[in-house]
């Protein structure tokens, strides 16, 4: 599609955007269980206003935009206290993937400079976020997978057995995304410390939830910089920090280690170039919005939202556990969990829930339905559980059977050669990102 020869009126543009948005999933009504972390219209107004005011600012030039230097510095200071080490240093990034990529780069370059390692490996549990595989693929690092204990947490014994002279990083999650379980970070970090290897904790999900759960009196396993051996932590402001999209933090125990994250180039005719993170230009709106929501909510606001979220999570878990034929996987520590079928086809249940207007996410290995709970779900607990009970009964009675989508998930569970699946994903991305847009997919 070529550029329109003439522009459209602003009100027409606004109407077209609104019409397109109206076809999206109903995140405001709590009908989806991922992707959006909505804390209420008041919070939305604060972050929208901050983003709009700073929309033309650019984090590439802190000397020109001293406001962003302040906003980022104060946001990182707040985060360092949450992560248990006020002296921790770090940077804001565009999201959890960039934060993880920076953690892997820092470990790789540290190992190259300090130990001469040229064939770097990182060790991660199978539940570690795919961003680690993505970072490793980009940076020429080999991923060595470690299995789980029966409680679906990383197995420290497997991690220790996987260590080689080329290991540059050991990874744990707080919590892992598939099951919402915090890995045994003290054991993992202790192993890393004993072998003089950096340990990264992926707290993109939990970094802005676990501290406030603890302050509300909930039992939270040790996971942050208070644990000896933890070298770096990623935490997403735009998840349970409730900031606008495009805001995460990567934090380090000390500045000497963080220096390996930086990039500098001195031979460009345009001048000396330095960049602390992967991106050059950084949207100031995301930084300003992250700062704004922290100052708007304060500790009391975050504790209130954490309490609402966990009360909602426990009500959902209790209701699901009470439905014959369903069981929750593992022992989740937070507001993220999965449940599977016990004698019934969980994919068929998922199909029935989709048809009824509810959209829990799908997982495989094993097949399960996934829930990421936010304050937006506070008022939909009973409607969701009622629909779930009905769908389970329809599956049990044979009224609903697994459709093509569920059959594909089942096939994926059993497939040993993942190559065709990878090709399928690539072709799907090509269709989705085609110039014709989503309608062509």
URCORQUI-V565890 format. One record per residue. N is the residue number from 1. RES is the residue in three letters. SS is DSSP state (hx for helix, st for strand, lp for the rest). PSI is psi as a letter, one per 30 degrees, with the letter a starting at -180 (* if undefined). OMEGA is omega in whole degrees, 0 to 359 (NA if undefined). Layout:
# URCORQUI-V565890
n-><N & N>
res-><RES & RES>
ss-><SS & SS>
psi-><PSI & PSI>
omega-><OMEGA & OMEGA>
This chain:
# URCORQUI-V565890
n-><1 & 2 & 3 & 4 & 5 & 6 & 7 & 8 & 9 & 10 & 11 & 12 & 13 & 14 & 15 & 16 & 17 & 18 & 19 & 20 & 21 & 22 & 23 & 24 & 25 & 26 & 27 & 28 & 29 & 30 & 31 & 32 & 33 & 34 & 35 & 36 & 37 & 38 & 39 & 40 & 41 & 42 & 43 & 44 & 45 & 46 & 47 & 48 & 49 & 50 & 51 & 52 & 53 & 54 & 55 & 56 & 57 & 58 & 59 & 60 & 61 & 62 & 63 & 64 & 65 & 66 & 67 & 68 & 69 & 70 & 71 & 72 & 73 & 74 & 75 & 76 & 77 & 78 & 79 & 80 & 81 & 82 & 83 & 84 & 85 & 86 & 87 & 88 & 89 & 90 & 91 & 92 & 93 & 94 & 95 & 96 & 97 & 98 & 99 & 100 & 101 & 102 & 103 & 104 & 105 & 106 & 107 & 108 & 109 & 110 & 111 & 112 & 113 & 114 & 115 & 116 & 117 & 118 & 119 & 120 & 121 & 122 & 123 & 124 & 125 & 126 & 127 & 128 & 129 & 130 & 131 & 132 & 133 & 134 & 135 & 136 & 137 & 138 & 139 & 140 & 141 & 142 & 143 & 144 & 145 & 146 & 147 & 148 & 149 & 150 & 151 & 152 & 153 & 154 & 155 & 156 & 157 & 158 & 159 & 160 & 161 & 162 & 163 & 164 & 165 & 166 & 167 & 168 & 169 & 170 & 171 & 172 & 173 & 174 & 175 & 176 & 177 & 178 & 179 & 180 & 181 & 182 & 183 & 184 & 185 & 186 & 187 & 188 & 189 & 190 & 191 & 192 & 193 & 194 & 195 & 196 & 197 & 198 & 199 & 200 & 201 & 202 & 203 & 204 & 205 & 206 & 207 & 208 & 209 & 210 & 211 & 212 & 213 & 214 & 215 & 216 & 217 & 218 & 219 & 220 & 221 & 222 & 223 & 224 & 225 & 226 & 227 & 228 & 229 & 230 & 231 & 232 & 233 & 234 & 235 & 236 & 237 & 238 & 239 & 240 & 241 & 242 & 243 & 244 & 245 & 246 & 247 & 248 & 249 & 250 & 251 & 252 & 253 & 254 & 255 & 256 & 257 & 258 & 259 & 260 & 261 & 262 & 263 & 264 & 265 & 266 & 267 & 268 & 269 & 270 & 271 & 272 & 273 & 274 & 275 & 276 & 277 & 278 & 279 & 280 & 281 & 282 & 283 & 284 & 285 & 286 & 287 & 288 & 289 & 290 & 291 & 292 & 293 & 294 & 295 & 296 & 297 & 298 & 299 & 300 & 301 & 302 & 303 & 304 & 305 & 306 & 307 & 308 & 309 & 310 & 311 & 312 & 313 & 314 & 315 & 316 & 317 & 318 & 319 & 320 & 321 & 322 & 323 & 324 & 325 & 326 & 327 & 328 & 329 & 330 & 331 & 332 & 333 & 334 & 335 & 336 & 337 & 338 & 339 & 340 & 341 & 342 & 343 & 344 & 345 & 346 & 347 & 348 & 349 & 350 & 351 & 352 & 353 & 354 & 355 & 356 & 357 & 358 & 359 & 360 & 361 & 362 & 363 & 364 & 365 & 366 & 367 & 368 & 369 & 370 & 371 & 372 & 373 & 374 & 375 & 376 & 377 & 378 & 379 & 380 & 381 & 382 & 383 & 384 & 385 & 386 & 387 & 388 & 389 & 390 & 391 & 392 & 393 & 394 & 395 & 396 & 397 & 398 & 399 & 400 & 401 & 402 & 403 & 404 & 405 & 406 & 407 & 408 & 409 & 410 & 411 & 412 & 413 & 414 & 415 & 416 & 417 & 418 & 419 & 420 & 421 & 422 & 423 & 424 & 425 & 426 & 427 & 428 & 429 & 430 & 431 & 432 & 433 & 434 & 435 & 436 & 437 & 438 & 439 & 440 & 441>
res-><UNK & UNK & UNK & UNK & UNK & UNK & UNK & UNK & UNK & UNK & UNK & UNK & UNK & UNK & UNK & UNK & UNK & UNK & UNK & UNK & UNK & UNK & UNK & UNK & UNK & UNK & UNK & UNK & UNK & UNK & UNK & UNK & UNK & UNK & UNK & UNK & UNK & UNK & UNK & UNK & UNK & UNK & UNK & UNK & UNK & UNK & UNK & UNK & UNK & UNK & UNK & UNK & UNK & UNK & UNK & UNK & UNK & UNK & UNK & UNK & UNK & UNK & UNK & UNK & UNK & UNK & UNK & UNK & UNK & UNK & UNK & UNK & UNK & UNK & UNK & UNK & UNK & UNK & UNK & UNK & UNK & UNK & UNK & UNK & UNK & UNK & UNK & UNK & UNK & UNK & UNK & UNK & UNK & UNK & UNK & UNK & UNK & UNK & UNK & UNK & UNK & UNK & UNK & UNK & UNK & UNK & UNK & UNK & UNK & UNK & UNK & UNK & UNK & UNK & UNK & UNK & UNK & UNK & UNK & UNK & UNK & UNK & UNK & UNK & UNK & UNK & UNK & UNK & UNK & UNK & UNK & UNK & UNK & UNK & UNK & UNK & UNK & UNK & UNK & UNK & UNK & UNK & UNK & UNK & UNK & UNK & UNK & UNK & UNK & UNK & UNK & UNK & UNK & UNK & UNK & UNK & UNK & UNK & UNK & UNK & UNK & UNK & UNK & UNK & UNK & UNK & UNK & UNK & UNK & UNK & UNK & UNK & UNK & UNK & UNK & UNK & UNK & UNK & UNK & UNK & UNK & UNK & UNK & UNK & UNK & UNK & UNK & UNK & UNK & UNK & UNK & UNK & UNK & UNK & UNK & UNK & UNK & UNK & UNK & UNK & UNK & UNK & UNK & UNK & UNK & UNK & UNK & UNK & UNK & UNK & UNK & UNK & UNK & UNK & UNK & UNK & UNK & UNK & UNK & UNK & UNK & UNK & UNK & UNK & UNK & UNK & UNK & UNK & UNK & UNK & UNK & UNK & UNK & UNK & UNK & UNK & UNK & UNK & UNK & UNK & UNK & UNK & UNK & UNK & UNK & UNK & UNK & UNK & UNK & UNK & UNK & UNK & UNK & UNK & UNK & UNK & UNK & UNK & UNK & UNK & UNK & UNK & UNK & UNK & UNK & UNK & UNK & UNK & UNK & UNK & UNK & UNK & UNK & UNK & UNK & UNK & UNK & UNK & UNK & UNK & UNK & UNK & UNK & UNK & UNK & UNK & UNK & UNK & UNK & UNK & UNK & UNK & UNK & UNK & UNK & UNK & UNK & UNK & UNK & UNK & UNK & UNK & UNK & UNK & UNK & UNK & UNK & UNK & UNK & UNK & UNK & UNK & UNK & UNK & UNK & UNK & UNK & UNK & UNK & UNK & UNK & UNK & UNK & UNK & UNK & UNK & UNK & UNK & UNK & UNK & UNK & UNK & UNK & UNK & UNK & UNK & UNK & UNK & UNK & UNK & UNK & UNK & UNK & UNK & UNK & UNK & UNK & UNK & UNK & UNK & UNK & UNK & UNK & UNK & UNK & UNK & UNK & UNK & UNK & UNK & UNK & UNK & UNK & UNK & UNK & UNK & UNK & UNK & UNK & UNK & UNK & UNK & UNK & UNK & UNK & UNK & UNK & UNK & UNK & UNK & UNK & UNK & UNK & UNK & UNK & UNK & UNK & UNK & UNK & UNK & UNK & UNK & UNK & UNK & UNK & UNK & UNK & UNK & UNK & UNK & UNK & UNK & UNK & UNK & UNK & UNK & UNK & UNK & UNK & UNK & UNK & UNK & UNK & UNK & UNK & UNK & UNK & UNK & UNK & UNK & UNK & UNK & UNK & UNK & UNK & UNK & UNK & UNK & UNK & UNK & UNK & UNK & UNK & UNK & UNK & UNK & UNK & UNK & UNK & UNK & UNK>
ss-><lp & lp & lp & lp & lp & lp & lp & lp & lp & hx & hx & hx & hx & hx & hx & hx & hx & hx & hx & hx & hx & lp & lp & lp & lp & lp & lp & lp & lp & lp & lp & st & lp & lp & lp & lp & lp & lp & lp & lp & hx & hx & hx & hx & hx & hx & hx & hx & hx & hx & hx & hx & hx & lp & lp & lp & lp & st & lp & lp & lp & lp & lp & lp & lp & hx & hx & hx & hx & hx & hx & hx & hx & hx & hx & hx & hx & hx & hx & hx & hx & hx & lp & lp & lp & lp & lp & lp & st & st & st & st & st & lp & lp & hx & hx & hx & hx & hx & hx & hx & hx & hx & hx & hx & hx & hx & hx & hx & hx & hx & hx & hx & hx & lp & lp & lp & lp & lp & st & st & st & st & st & lp & lp & lp & lp & hx & hx & hx & hx & hx & hx & hx & hx & hx & hx & lp & lp & st & st & st & st & st & lp & st & lp & lp & lp & lp & lp & st & lp & hx & hx & hx & hx & hx & hx & lp & lp & lp & lp & lp & st & st & st & st & st & st & st & lp & lp & lp & lp & lp & lp & lp & lp & lp & lp & lp & hx & hx & hx & hx & hx & hx & hx & hx & hx & hx & lp & lp & lp & st & st & st & st & st & lp & lp & lp & lp & lp & lp & lp & hx & hx & hx & hx & hx & hx & lp & lp & lp & lp & lp & lp & lp & lp & lp & lp & lp & lp & lp & lp & st & st & st & st & st & st & lp & lp & lp & lp & lp & lp & lp & lp & lp & lp & lp & lp & st & st & st & st & st & lp & lp & hx & hx & hx & hx & hx & hx & hx & lp & st & st & st & lp & lp & lp & lp & lp & lp & lp & st & st & st & lp & lp & lp & lp & lp & lp & lp & st & hx & hx & hx & hx & hx & hx & hx & hx & hx & hx & hx & hx & hx & hx & hx & hx & hx & hx & hx & hx & hx & hx & hx & hx & hx & hx & hx & hx & hx & hx & hx & hx & hx & hx & hx & hx & hx & hx & lp & lp & lp & lp & st & st & st & lp & lp & lp & lp & lp & lp & lp & st & st & st & st & st & st & lp & lp & lp & lp & hx & hx & hx & hx & hx & hx & hx & hx & hx & hx & lp & lp & lp & st & lp & st & st & st & lp & lp & lp & lp & st & st & st & st & st & lp & lp & hx & hx & hx & lp & lp & lp & hx & hx & hx & hx & hx & hx & hx & hx & hx & hx & hx & hx & hx & hx & hx & hx & lp & lp & lp & lp & lp & lp & lp & hx & hx & hx & hx & hx & hx & hx & hx & hx & hx & hx & lp & lp & lp & lp & hx & hx & hx & hx & hx & hx & hx & hx & hx & hx & hx & hx & hx & hx & lp & lp & lp & lp & lp & hx & hx & hx & lp>
psi-><k & l & k & k & f & k & l & l & k & e & e & e & e & e & e & e & e & e & e & e & f & f & f & l & k & i & e & e & g & g & f & l & h & l & e & k & j & k & g & l & e & e & e & e & e & e & e & e & e & e & e & e & e & g & f & f & l & j & f & f & i & f & e & e & i & f & e & e & e & e & e & e & e & e & e & e & e & e & e & e & e & e & g & g & j & f & g & l & l & a & l & k & a & f & l & e & e & e & e & e & e & e & e & e & e & e & e & e & e & e & e & e & e & f & f & g & k & f & i & k & k & k & k & k & l & f & f & k & k & f & f & e & e & e & e & e & e & e & g & h & k & k & k & j & k & k & a & l & l & f & g & g & l & k & j & e & e & e & e & e & f & f & k & l & f & g & k & f & k & k & k & l & k & i & l & l & e & e & f & g & k & k & l & i & e & e & e & e & e & e & e & e & e & f & g & h & k & k & k & k & j & j & h & e & e & f & e & g & e & e & e & f & e & e & f & f & g & l & k & k & l & k & f & a & f & f & j & k & f & j & e & l & k & k & k & j & e & g & c & g & f & g & l & l & k & g & j & l & k & k & k & l & e & l & e & e & e & f & f & f & f & l & k & k & k & f & g & k & f & f & l & k & k & k & k & f & a & e & l & d & k & k & j & f & e & e & e & e & e & e & e & e & e & e & f & e & e & l & e & e & e & e & e & e & e & e & e & e & e & e & e & e & e & e & e & e & e & e & e & e & f & f & j & k & f & k & k & k & k & a & i & k & f & a & g & k & l & l & l & l & k & i & f & l & j & f & e & e & e & e & e & e & e & e & f & g & g & k & i & k & l & k & l & l & h & l & k & l & k & k & k & j & k & l & f & f & g & e & g & g & e & e & e & e & e & e & e & e & e & e & e & e & e & e & e & e & f & g & e & k & l & k & a & e & e & e & e & e & e & e & e & e & e & f & k & e & j & f & e & e & e & e & e & e & e & e & e & e & e & e & e & e & g & l & f & f & a & f & f & f & *>
omega-><180 & 175 & 180 & 181 & 178 & 180 & 178 & 176 & 182 & 181 & 177 & 176 & 181 & 180 & 180 & 177 & 180 & 179 & 179 & 180 & 182 & 179 & 180 & 177 & 184 & 179 & 180 & 180 & 177 & 183 & 175 & 190 & 176 & 168 & 185 & 178 & 188 & 183 & 178 & 183 & 181 & 177 & 179 & 179 & 181 & 183 & 178 & 181 & 180 & 181 & 182 & 181 & 183 & 190 & 181 & 180 & 187 & 180 & 176 & 184 & 181 & 178 & 178 & 183 & 181 & 177 & 182 & 176 & 178 & 184 & 181 & 181 & 181 & 176 & 179 & 178 & 176 & 182 & 181 & 176 & 178 & 184 & 170 & 180 & 182 & 181 & 180 & 181 & 180 & 181 & 172 & 180 & 183 & 181 & 184 & 180 & 178 & 178 & 179 & 177 & 179 & 179 & 180 & 178 & 181 & 179 & 179 & 184 & 175 & 181 & 178 & 184 & 188 & 185 & 180 & 181 & 182 & 177 & 192 & 176 & 169 & 179 & 181 & 173 & 183 & 179 & 179 & 184 & 179 & 177 & 177 & 177 & 179 & 178 & 181 & 179 & 179 & 193 & 178 & 179 & 178 & 178 & 175 & 185 & 175 & 183 & 185 & 169 & 181 & 180 & 177 & 171 & 180 & 180 & 182 & 180 & 178 & 179 & 182 & 179 & 183 & 183 & 175 & 176 & 181 & 182 & 181 & 183 & 173 & 190 & 169 & 184 & 179 & 354 & 171 & 184 & 186 & 188 & 178 & 183 & 176 & 178 & 178 & 187 & 179 & 179 & 181 & 181 & 177 & 176 & 179 & 181 & 181 & 181 & 179 & 179 & 176 & 177 & 177 & 175 & 176 & 178 & 177 & 177 & 191 & 187 & 180 & 176 & 183 & 179 & 182 & 170 & 180 & 180 & 174 & 178 & 178 & 176 & 181 & 179 & 176 & 186 & 191 & 184 & 174 & 178 & 177 & 178 & 176 & 185 & 183 & 181 & 171 & 181 & 185 & 173 & 186 & 169 & 183 & 166 & 174 & 176 & 176 & 180 & 180 & 183 & 175 & 177 & 169 & 187 & 182 & 180 & 181 & 186 & 180 & 178 & 182 & 182 & 180 & 174 & 191 & 174 & 176 & 176 & 190 & 188 & 180 & 178 & 180 & 178 & 177 & 183 & 175 & 181 & 182 & 182 & 185 & 184 & 171 & 174 & 180 & 181 & 182 & 180 & 180 & 179 & 180 & 181 & 178 & 177 & 184 & 184 & 176 & 181 & 177 & 183 & 186 & 181 & 181 & 180 & 179 & 178 & 179 & 180 & 177 & 180 & 178 & 183 & 182 & 175 & 179 & 179 & 182 & 177 & 177 & 181 & 179 & 179 & 180 & 180 & 180 & 179 & 180 & 181 & 178 & 174 & 179 & 182 & 176 & 182 & 186 & 177 & 191 & 187 & 179 & 181 & 179 & 175 & 184 & 179 & 176 & 183 & 175 & 182 & 183 & 177 & 175 & 176 & 178 & 177 & 181 & 178 & 176 & 182 & 180 & 175 & 177 & 189 & 169 & 180 & 178 & 171 & 175 & 181 & 4 & 177 & 180 & 173 & 191 & 182 & 171 & 191 & 177 & 176 & 180 & 182 & 185 & 188 & 181 & 184 & 183 & 176 & 179 & 182 & 177 & 178 & 181 & 178 & 180 & 181 & 177 & 179 & 179 & 177 & 180 & 183 & 182 & 179 & 178 & 174 & 182 & 177 & 183 & 182 & 179 & 179 & 178 & 177 & 179 & 179 & 179 & 180 & 186 & 187 & 179 & 180 & 185 & 181 & 178 & 178 & 179 & 178 & 178 & 178 & 180 & 181 & 176 & 178 & 178 & 179 & 183 & 183 & 178 & 183 & 182 & 178 & 186 & 184 & 182 & 186 & NA>
